[in-house]
Amino acid sequence: MSISMSMGLTVGLLFGIIFQGNLFMSTLIAIVVGGVIALIVSFAFGTLTTVEGLMASLMGAMMGAMLGEMIPTHQSAFLLMFFLVLSICATLLFLVVPTKANHQDEQVTKRWLLKPFLVTFGLCIFVLLGIQLSHSMWSTPAPPSEHPGHEQHKGKAN
């Protein structure tokens, strides 16, 4: 359910940004794509889990599409990266968490909980540094063009 909701939220925000100004289209496409992802992820766990994942994905897709519609395009890159990290971490946590059928004797300790936290923290730092680097690269001023002869005609009336 958490993977379905985080994926639906990310997909909804992405399509909300792409189809900004057309909330109906962005919501509809986000619901369909998020629903397909939820069906793929939760199909192996039974009917009830599939329905819960589908509904969580539907809710996340609608929220993401509305958020993508409300936030200006130039400010939405941070949220999109944050939701991508959230989706990746939810997927990685799903792969790491032991289930009763697979690991009956494995105990969850503080050291074991530190691994997913460090992965999440590392991904967040990686994304934040990437965003800061991209902002600094785009905000560097262009060198002034040096064309000979422009300065000599300044102030003279024709």
C-alpha positions in Angstrom: 0.0 0.0 0.0 2.8 2.4 0.8 4.6 1.7 -2.5 1.3 2.2 -4.4 0.6 5.5 -2.7 4.1 6.9 -3.1 4.2 5.9 -6.7 0.7 7.3 -7.3 1.8 10.6 -5.7 4.9 10.8 -7.8 3.1 9.9 -11.0 0.3 12.4 -10.2 2.8 15.2 -9.5 4.6 14.4 -12.8 1.5 14.5 -14.9 0.2 17.5 -13.0 3.3 19.3 -14.1 3.3 18.1 -17.6 -0.4 18.8 -18.2 -0.5 22.0 -16.1 -3.7 23.9 -16.8 -5.7 20.7 -17.6 -6.5 19.1 -14.2 -8.9 16.6 -15.7 -6.4 15.1 -18.1 -3.5 15.0 -15.6 -5.7 13.4 -13.0 -7.1 10.8 -15.4 -3.7 9.8 -16.7 -2.2 9.7 -13.3 -5.0 7.5 -11.9 -4.6 5.1 -14.8 -0.8 4.9 -14.6 -0.8 4.7 -10.8 -3.5 2.0 -10.9 -1.4 -0.1 -13.3 1.6 0.3 -11.0 -0.5 -0.6 -8.0 -1.9 -3.7 -9.7 1.6 -4.9 -10.7 3.0 -4.3 -7.2 0.2 -5.8 -5.1 -1.2 -8.6 -7.3 1.0 -11.3 -5.7 -0.3 -10.5 -2.2 -4.0 -11.3 -2.7 -7.3 -9.6 -3.6 -7.7 -7.4 -0.5 -4.1 -6.1 -0.8 -4.7 -5.3 -4.5 -7.8 -3.3 -3.7 -6.1 -1.4 -0.9 -3.1 -0.7 -3.1 -5.4 0.4 -6.0 -7.3 2.8 -3.8 -4.1 4.2 -2.2 -2.7 4.8 -5.6 -5.9 6.5 -6.7 -5.8 8.8 -3.8 -2.1 9.6 -4.2 -2.5 10.2 -7.9 -5.3 12.7 -7.4 -3.3 14.5 -4.7 -0.2 14.6 -6.8 -2.1 15.9 -9.8 -3.7 18.7 -7.8 -0.3 19.6 -6.3 1.3 19.7 -9.7 -1.5 21.9 -10.9 -1.1 24.4 -8.0 2.7 24.7 -7.8 4.5 26.8 -10.5 6.7 24.7 -12.8 10.0 26.2 -11.8 9.3 25.3 -8.1 8.0 21.8 -8.6 11.4 20.2 -9.4 12.2 19.9 -5.7 8.9 18.2 -4.8 9.3 15.8 -7.8 12.8 14.8 -6.6 11.5 14.5 -3.0 8.6 12.2 -4.1 11.0 10.2 -6.3 13.2 9.6 -3.3 10.2 8.7 -1.2 9.1 6.1 -3.8 12.6 4.6 -4.2 12.9 4.4 -0.4 9.5 2.8 0.0 10.4 0.2 -2.7 13.8 -0.5 -1.1 12.3 -0.8 2.4 9.8 -3.3 1.0 12.6 -5.4 -0.3 14.6 -5.2 2.9 11.9 -5.8 5.6 11.8 -9.4 6.6 8.5 -11.2 6.3 7.4 -14.0 8.7 7.5 -16.6 6.0 11.0 -15.8 4.8 12.8 -15.0 8.1 11.2 -16.4 11.1 14.3 -16.2 13.3 15.5 -12.8 12.2 15.0 -10.0 14.8 14.7 -6.3 14.0 17.4 -4.5 15.9 18.6 -0.9 16.1 21.5 -1.7 13.8 19.1 -3.3 11.3 16.8 -0.2 11.3 19.9 2.0 10.7 20.4 0.6 7.2 17.1 1.9 5.6 17.5 5.2 7.4 21.0 5.7 6.1 19.9 4.8 2.5 17.0 7.3 2.8 19.2 10.0 4.2 21.9 9.4 1.6 19.4 9.6 -1.3 17.9 12.8 0.2 21.4 14.4 0.5 22.2 13.3 -3.1 19.0 14.8 -4.5 19.4 18.1 -2.5 23.0 18.4 -3.7 22.0 17.7 -7.2 19.3 20.4 -7.1 21.7 22.9 -5.5 24.3 22.1 -8.2 21.8 22.6 -11.0 20.6 25.9 -9.6 24.2 27.1 -9.3 25.0 26.1 -12.8 22.0 27.9 -14.2 22.5 31.0 -12.2 26.1 31.8 -13.2 26.2 35.0 -15.1 27.3 34.9 -18.7 30.5 36.8 -19.5 29.9 40.1 -21.2 30.4 40.0 -24.9 33.4 41.9 -26.1 32.7 43.5 -29.4 35.3 46.1 -30.4 34.0 49.4 -31.3 30.9 49.5 -29.1 32.4 51.7 -26.5 33.8 54.3 -28.9 30.4 55.5 -30.1 28.9 55.8 -26.7 27.8 59.4 -25.9 28.2 60.7 -29.5 25.1 62.2 -31.1 24.6 61.4 -34.8 
